[in-house]
Amino acid sequence: MNRVFGIAVVTLVAFGQTDGKKAPSTGRTVTVTGCIYQGVECLILKNLKGKQDYSVVKSNNLQVGHSYRITGPVSEMGFCQEGKPILGAQMVHELRLRCEPPIERK
């Protein structure tokens, strides 16, 4: 029984998912400024420069409708269902920029 548990722990650590919220990183770190919106399973950071948007794991540090500058590693694989790369928020700075309400799609 302990052997199976040990293998499971090693597997989770090897893939960087010890808490179920982190996806493996590509090794690329980015800094993105944008507004936070609610996604399907994760939050969405809408890039204010109109480039790539990112999925961000929900956190007490992030509030929907607020703007942030977030720095962290990027992963192309994870559990978010948005179809966007996942940004691991390592450094978060709240900004005083205006965020528009999301556009409703019909």
C-alpha positions in Angstrom: 0.0 0.0 0.0 2.8 2.5 0.9 4.6 1.7 -2.4 1.5 2.7 -4.4 1.1 5.9 -2.4 4.8 6.7 -3.0 4.5 6.2 -6.7 1.5 8.5 -6.8 3.3 11.3 -4.9 6.3 11.0 -7.1 4.1 11.2 -10.2 2.3 14.3 -9.0 5.5 16.0 -8.0 7.2 15.2 -11.3 4.3 16.8 -13.2 4.2 19.8 -10.9 0.6 19.2 -9.7 1.0 18.6 -6.0 -2.0 20.9 -5.2 -4.1 20.2 -8.2 -3.9 23.8 -9.4 -0.6 24.1 -11.1 0.1 23.0 -14.6 3.6 22.1 -15.9 5.5 25.2 -17.1 7.0 25.6 -20.5 9.9 27.5 -18.8 8.8 30.7 -20.4 8.0 33.6 -18.0 5.9 36.5 -19.1 4.5 39.7 -17.6 1.0 40.6 -18.7 -1.1 43.7 -17.9 -4.9 43.2 -18.1 -8.3 42.8 -16.6 -9.6 39.7 -14.9 -12.9 38.1 -16.1 -14.7 35.0 -15.0 -14.1 32.0 -17.3 -15.5 28.5 -17.3 -13.2 26.9 -14.7 -10.5 29.6 -14.3 -10.2 33.3 -14.4 -9.3 35.0 -17.7 -6.7 37.7 -17.9 -7.6 39.9 -20.9 -4.4 41.4 -22.2 -4.8 45.2 -22.4 -2.4 45.3 -25.3 -4.7 43.1 -27.4 -2.2 40.2 -27.7 -2.5 36.8 -26.1 -5.1 36.3 -23.3 -4.4 33.9 -20.5 -6.2 31.6 -18.1 -5.3 32.2 -14.4 -6.2 29.9 -11.5 -8.6 31.5 -9.1 -7.0 33.1 -6.1 -7.9 35.4 -3.1 -5.5 37.9 -4.7 -7.5 38.3 -7.9 -10.9 39.9 -8.2 -13.1 39.9 -11.3 -13.3 43.3 -12.9 -10.0 44.5 -11.5 -6.8 45.1 -13.4 -3.4 43.6 -12.6 0.1 43.2 -13.8 0.9 39.5 -13.4 4.3 37.8 -13.9 4.8 34.1 -14.0 5.5 30.9 -16.0 3.2 29.9 -18.9 1.9 26.4 -19.6 0.0 25.2 -22.6 -1.5 22.3 -20.8 -3.7 22.3 -17.7 -7.2 21.8 -16.4 -8.7 25.2 -17.5 -11.3 24.7 -20.3 -10.7 28.1 -22.0 -8.3 27.0 -24.7 -5.8 29.6 -23.6 -2.3 29.2 -22.1 -2.2 29.1 -18.3 -0.3 31.9 -16.6 1.0 30.9 -13.1 0.7 34.1 -11.0 3.9 34.4 -9.1 4.0 38.2 -8.8 0.7 40.1 -8.8 0.4 43.9 -8.7 -3.1 45.5 -8.7 -3.4 48.5 -11.0 -5.8 51.4 -11.1 -6.9 50.8 -14.7 -10.6 50.7 -15.8 -11.9 47.3 -16.9 -14.9 47.2 -19.2 -17.7 44.7 -18.4 -17.4 41.6 -20.5 -19.4 41.5 -23.8 -22.3 39.0 -23.7 -22.3 36.7 -26.7 -25.7 35.3 -27.9 
